[in-house]
Amino acid sequence: MKVTTEFSSLLESFFMERLIRQRQASRHTVTSYRDTFRLLMQYAQHSLRKAPGELSVADLDAPFLGEFLDHLEKERSNSARSRNVRLAAIHSFFRYVALHAPEYSAIAQRVLVMPSKRYQRRPIAYLTDVEIGALLAAPNLKTWIGRRDRALLLLAAQTGMRAAEILGLRCENVVLGSNAYVQCLGKGRKTRNTPLRKDTVSVMRGWLREHQGHPSDPVFPTSKGTALGHNGLRYLLNKHLATARLRCHSLLEKRVTPHCLRHSLAMSLLRHGVGTSVIALWLGHERVETTSVYLQADMQMKEKALAKTNAMAARTPRYHPRDRVLAFLKAL
């Protein structure tokens, strides 16, 4: 019972002391780590025939955790990126174990050297202005839900806020007036203010007047008054996407997610000449280098760069070496 008690106390102190009290991790981080260990306990119960309270640290060695990660990919159809997120949570726990339970340091070290899985990065999915317009025209404005969905999609498309940031908005976070903006708490617990266009201000003013929520109420509630969740957001997006595809056939070829609207804004800003440093501030990126991925995705910018390169090559005379050895090397 000593080992079992140690594992239970280590897991509890890892969440309560390490994550919440010392690191002051965000709610999203704690939830992600919690879900990782829930999945791990379920797999251990099925594979080892042990209840979560009967597990020991020794049971969670590197080979077993490798099998668990493979299970996530093969049985639960998790992507390599999702797999790496689960492994990061496990690594964090075993770093804590190595410090607070030295008798398990050998096991912890073997777990900590488990590498993340490399994966192929897909091109960024984004929508054109025409496709965004078709999506915004899809909700039925004669219904309460349709007016809510139109306001949500317009705000997401204009601000580029993350899904969690949109869903976490409260009425007090939307400031309407001469210098209208919306305030959100982003990654790293950083508060970010994003200005609003006049058309967005008009739609949001009408929605908030109809909503009549208190300052602490969610901006986009469900029909029952509770905060809209991620599943609800994906549902409403897919519903209106189906309608938009009837009008805009190019949407049939694209996989659209809530994050796709964020990418769409970044690409629009980039094509209108906004610098990457400003886009990084707008989107709340931790590093400006993160925004460079949009440069790689813009084919129009690449084609312009190629055209300039071809023009320069045409004006520059070709080099013809006179030395026999240099001529030989150039011919290779």
FIKOL-954449 format. One line per field, with one value per residue (C-alpha): residue in one letter; x, y, z; residue number from 0. Coordinates in nm, 2 decimals. Example, Ala and Ser with C-alpha at 12.3 -4.5 7.8 and 13.67 -1.06 7.14 Angstrom:
2
residuo: (A;S)
X: (1.23;1.37)
Y: (-0.45;-0.11)
Z: (0.78;0.71)
num: (0;1)
***
This chain:
332
residuo: (M;K;V;T;T;E;F;S;S;L;L;E;S;F;F;M;E;R;L;I;R;Q;R;Q;A;S;R;H;T;V;T;S;Y;R;D;T;F;R;L;L;M;Q;Y;A;Q;H;S;L;R;K;A;P;G;E;L;S;V;A;D;L;D;A;P;F;L;G;E;F;L;D;H;L;E;K;E;R;S;N;S;A;R;S;R;N;V;R;L;A;A;I;H;S;F;F;R;Y;V;A;L;H;A;P;E;Y;S;A;I;A;Q;R;V;L;V;M;P;S;K;R;Y;Q;R;R;P;I;A;Y;L;T;D;V;E;I;G;A;L;L;A;A;P;N;L;K;T;W;I;G;R;R;D;R;A;L;L;L;L;A;A;Q;T;G;M;R;A;A;E;I;L;G;L;R;C;E;N;V;V;L;G;S;N;A;Y;V;Q;C;L;G;K;G;R;K;T;R;N;T;P;L;R;K;D;T;V;S;V;M;R;G;W;L;R;E;H;Q;G;H;P;S;D;P;V;F;P;T;S;K;G;T;A;L;G;H;N;G;L;R;Y;L;L;N;K;H;L;A;T;A;R;L;R;C;H;S;L;L;E;K;R;V;T;P;H;C;L;R;H;S;L;A;M;S;L;L;R;H;G;V;G;T;S;V;I;A;L;W;L;G;H;E;R;V;E;T;T;S;V;Y;L;Q;A;D;M;Q;M;K;E;K;A;L;A;K;T;N;A;M;A;A;R;T;P;R;Y;H;P;R;D;R;V;L;A;F;L;K;A;L)
X: (0.00;0.30;0.37;0.00;-0.03;0.28;0.15;-0.19;-0.03;0.22;-0.05;-0.26;0.03;0.14;-0.20;-0.27;0.08;0.28;0.03;-0.22;-0.04;0.33;0.29;-0.06;-0.14;-0.44;-0.77;-0.71;-0.37;-0.51;-0.80;-0.57;-0.34;-0.64;-0.78;-0.44;-0.43;-0.79;-0.72;-0.40;-0.59;-0.86;-0.60;-0.41;-0.73;-0.81;-0.45;-0.31;-0.64;-0.57;-0.80;-0.65;-0.61;-0.40;-0.15;0.21;0.47;0.66;0.36;0.39;0.73;0.85;0.74;0.39;0.36;0.48;0.19;-0.05;0.06;0.03;-0.32;-0.42;-0.31;-0.45;-0.76;-0.87;-0.74;-0.54;-0.31;0.07;0.02;-0.24;-0.01;0.27;0.04;-0.04;0.33;0.41;0.17;0.33;0.68;0.57;0.45;0.76;0.98;0.79;0.83;1.21;1.23;1.00;1.04;1.41;1.35;1.17;1.44;1.55;1.19;1.14;1.46;1.36;1.02;1.17;1.38;1.08;1.08;0.80;0.67;0.76;0.47;0.41;0.30;0.00;-0.05;-0.26;-0.63;-0.79;-1.09;-1.09;-1.30;-1.57;-1.59;-1.60;-1.89;-2.08;-2.03;-2.15;-2.46;-2.56;-2.73;-3.11;-3.14;-3.51;-3.43;-3.25;-2.99;-2.93;-2.86;-2.63;-2.44;-2.40;-2.26;-2.02;-1.89;-1.84;-1.65;-1.43;-1.36;-1.28;-1.07;-0.90;-0.96;-0.90;-1.21;-1.14;-1.11;-1.44;-1.62;-1.47;-1.60;-1.82;-2.05;-1.82;-1.53;-1.71;-1.66;-1.86;-1.82;-1.60;-1.30;-1.47;-1.27;-1.31;-1.09;-0.99;-0.76;-0.53;-0.25;-0.01;-0.28;-0.21;-0.49;-0.53;-0.75;-0.86;-1.03;-1.36;-1.48;-1.79;-2.00;-1.89;-1.98;-2.33;-2.39;-2.25;-2.45;-2.77;-2.69;-2.60;-2.91;-3.12;-2.91;-2.95;-2.69;-2.52;-2.16;-2.04;-2.27;-2.13;-2.16;-2.27;-2.49;-2.69;-3.06;-3.05;-2.84;-2.52;-2.19;-2.15;-1.89;-1.64;-1.88;-2.15;-1.92;-1.82;-2.18;-2.30;-2.00;-2.07;-2.44;-2.38;-2.09;-2.33;-2.56;-2.27;-2.14;-2.46;-2.37;-1.99;-1.87;-1.51;-1.59;-1.66;-1.29;-1.19;-1.19;-1.31;-1.26;-1.31;-0.93;-0.95;-1.12;-0.82;-0.59;-0.82;-0.78;-0.40;-0.38;-0.61;-0.40;-0.08;-0.22;-0.32;0.04;0.03;0.37;0.42;0.51;0.17;-0.01;0.17;0.05;-0.31;-0.33;-0.15;0.14;0.42;0.69;0.69;0.85;0.52;0.36;0.61;0.40;0.15;0.42;0.49;0.12;0.06;0.10;0.04;0.34;0.55;0.45;0.54;0.88;0.94;0.85;1.10;1.36;1.30;1.32;1.65;1.79;1.70;1.89;2.20;2.45;2.54;2.88;3.12;3.44;3.76;3.96;3.93;3.89;3.62;3.44;3.45;3.30;3.03;2.93;2.87)
Y: (0.00;0.23;0.25;0.30;0.58;0.75;0.75;0.89;1.16;1.24;1.28;1.49;1.72;1.75;1.91;2.10;2.22;2.21;2.32;2.53;2.69;2.71;2.75;2.90;2.72;2.83;2.64;2.51;2.37;2.20;2.06;1.92;1.75;1.61;1.46;1.31;1.12;1.02;0.85;0.70;0.56;0.41;0.24;0.11;-0.03;-0.22;-0.32;-0.40;-0.50;-0.24;0.02;0.38;0.36;0.04;0.18;0.24;0.46;0.15;0.04;0.35;0.28;0.39;0.08;0.09;0.47;0.40;0.15;0.40;0.67;0.42;0.33;0.70;0.71;0.38;0.32;0.68;0.82;1.10;1.30;1.31;1.66;1.54;1.26;1.50;1.71;1.40;1.32;1.67;1.63;1.30;1.45;1.73;1.49;1.27;1.58;1.64;1.27;1.29;1.58;1.47;1.09;1.02;0.64;0.66;0.87;0.58;0.53;0.90;0.95;0.68;0.84;1.19;1.08;0.96;1.18;1.37;1.23;1.42;1.49;1.65;2.01;2.07;2.40;2.65;2.64;2.98;3.14;3.41;3.73;3.58;3.26;3.46;3.66;3.34;3.20;3.52;3.53;3.18;3.23;3.30;3.65;3.59;3.37;3.44;3.17;3.29;3.65;3.51;3.29;3.58;3.80;3.53;3.44;3.81;3.88;3.57;3.66;4.03;3.98;3.65;3.54;3.18;2.96;2.95;3.33;3.38;3.13;3.29;3.64;3.82;4.11;4.35;4.25;4.42;4.80;4.98;5.35;5.58;5.35;5.02;4.71;4.36;4.24;3.88;3.67;3.48;3.22;3.28;3.48;3.78;4.04;4.16;4.44;4.42;4.71;4.66;4.78;4.98;4.70;4.47;4.74;4.77;4.40;4.36;4.65;4.50;4.16;4.28;4.50;4.19;3.96;4.20;4.00;4.11;4.22;3.87;3.68;3.51;3.72;3.41;3.19;2.88;2.88;2.78;3.08;2.88;2.95;2.80;2.52;2.40;2.13;2.39;2.61;2.33;2.24;2.59;2.64;2.31;2.40;2.74;2.60;2.35;2.64;2.86;2.57;2.59;2.94;2.93;2.60;2.66;2.59;2.23;2.17;2.31;2.17;2.46;2.47;2.76;2.82;2.86;3.19;3.31;3.20;3.38;3.71;3.68;3.61;3.91;4.14;4.01;4.08;4.43;4.51;4.47;4.37;4.04;4.21;4.38;4.06;3.88;4.15;4.14;3.76;3.74;3.53;3.48;3.52;3.71;3.41;3.22;3.46;3.36;3.06;3.28;3.41;3.05;2.99;3.29;3.18;3.53;3.67;3.38;3.44;3.81;3.72;3.47;3.73;3.97;3.70;3.62;3.98;4.03;3.71;3.84;4.17;4.00;3.86;3.50;3.42;3.24;3.13;3.16;2.91;2.55;2.41;2.66;2.58;2.21;2.28;2.50;2.23;1.97)
Z: (0.00;0.04;-0.33;-0.42;-0.16;-0.30;-0.65;-0.55;-0.34;-0.62;-0.87;-0.64;-0.53;-0.89;-0.99;-0.66;-0.57;-0.89;-1.16;-0.97;-0.68;-0.80;-1.17;-1.16;-1.48;-1.68;-1.66;-2.02;-1.92;-1.61;-1.81;-2.08;-1.82;-1.64;-1.96;-2.03;-1.70;-1.73;-2.06;-1.91;-1.61;-1.84;-2.06;-1.75;-1.61;-1.93;-2.00;-1.65;-1.49;-1.21;-1.08;-1.08;-0.70;-0.73;-0.98;-0.88;-1.05;-1.15;-1.36;-1.57;-1.72;-2.06;-2.26;-2.11;-2.18;-2.54;-2.58;-2.44;-2.69;-2.98;-2.85;-2.88;-3.24;-3.36;-3.15;-3.08;-3.41;-3.25;-3.47;-3.40;-3.26;-3.01;-2.92;-2.85;-2.63;-2.41;-2.39;-2.28;-1.99;-1.89;-1.92;-1.69;-1.43;-1.43;-1.39;-1.08;-0.98;-1.03;-0.79;-0.52;-0.53;-0.60;-0.56;-0.90;-1.07;-1.30;-1.43;-1.46;-1.67;-1.91;-1.95;-2.00;-2.29;-2.48;-2.79;-2.95;-3.27;-3.59;-3.82;-4.16;-4.14;-4.36;-4.55;-4.35;-4.43;-4.47;-4.64;-4.90;-4.86;-5.09;-4.88;-4.55;-4.70;-4.79;-4.44;-4.27;-4.49;-4.40;-4.05;-4.05;-3.90;-3.84;-3.54;-3.21;-3.27;-3.62;-3.49;-3.22;-3.47;-3.72;-3.44;-3.33;-3.67;-3.77;-3.44;-3.50;-3.86;-3.78;-3.47;-3.53;-3.17;-3.07;-3.01;-2.64;-2.63;-2.81;-2.59;-2.28;-2.36;-2.11;-2.18;-1.99;-2.23;-2.53;-2.52;-2.78;-2.86;-3.07;-3.01;-2.98;-2.89;-2.74;-2.46;-2.41;-2.20;-2.43;-2.40;-2.12;-1.94;-2.15;-2.18;-2.54;-2.68;-3.04;-3.22;-3.40;-3.74;-3.78;-3.92;-3.64;-3.38;-3.53;-3.52;-3.17;-3.04;-3.17;-3.04;-2.69;-2.68;-2.76;-2.53;-2.22;-2.03;-1.71;-1.72;-1.61;-1.85;-2.16;-2.48;-2.67;-2.45;-2.54;-2.55;-2.18;-2.09;-2.02;-2.19;-2.54;-2.55;-2.81;-2.93;-2.98;-3.17;-3.41;-3.45;-3.55;-3.78;-3.96;-3.99;-4.15;-4.35;-4.52;-4.62;-4.74;-4.96;-5.16;-5.26;-5.27;-5.43;-5.34;-4.98;-5.08;-5.12;-4.79;-4.43;-4.22;-3.84;-3.59;-3.61;-3.98;-3.93;-3.73;-4.02;-4.27;-4.08;-4.07;-4.44;-4.52;-4.30;-4.47;-4.82;-4.73;-4.64;-4.26;-4.12;-3.94;-3.61;-3.61;-3.70;-3.42;-3.17;-3.32;-3.28;-2.95;-3.07;-2.82;-3.09;-3.42;-3.58;-3.54;-3.79;-4.06;-4.13;-4.31;-4.54;-4.65;-4.71;-4.94;-5.30;-5.44;-5.25;-5.36;-5.72;-5.70;-5.55;-5.83;-6.09;-5.94;-5.93;-6.30;-6.40;-6.21;-6.37;-6.72;-6.66;-6.50;-6.76;-6.70;-6.56;-6.79;-6.62;-6.82;-6.60;-6.72;-6.37;-6.28;-6.61;-6.52;-6.18;-6.32;-6.57;-6.29)
num: (0;1;2;3;4;5;6;7;8;9;10;11;12;13;14;15;16;17;18;19;20;21;22;23;24;25;26;27;28;29;30;31;32;33;34;35;36;37;38;39;40;41;42;43;44;45;46;47;48;49;50;51;52;53;54;55;56;57;58;59;60;61;62;63;64;65;66;67;68;69;70;71;72;73;74;75;76;77;78;79;80;81;82;83;84;85;86;87;88;89;90;91;92;93;94;95;96;97;98;99;100;101;102;103;104;105;106;107;108;109;110;111;112;113;114;115;116;117;118;119;120;121;122;123;124;125;126;127;128;129;130;131;132;133;134;135;136;137;138;139;140;141;142;143;144;145;146;147;148;149;150;151;152;153;154;155;156;157;158;159;160;161;162;163;164;165;166;167;168;169;170;171;172;173;174;175;176;177;178;179;180;181;182;183;184;185;186;187;188;189;190;191;192;193;194;195;196;197;198;199;200;201;202;203;204;205;206;207;208;209;210;211;212;213;214;215;216;217;218;219;220;221;222;223;224;225;226;227;228;229;230;231;232;233;234;235;236;237;238;239;240;241;242;243;244;245;246;247;248;249;250;251;252;253;254;255;256;257;258;259;260;261;262;263;264;265;266;267;268;269;270;271;272;273;274;275;276;277;278;279;280;281;282;283;284;285;286;287;288;289;290;291;292;293;294;295;296;297;298;299;300;301;302;303;304;305;306;307;308;309;310;311;312;313;314;315;316;317;318;319;320;321;322;323;324;325;326;327;328;329;330;331)
***
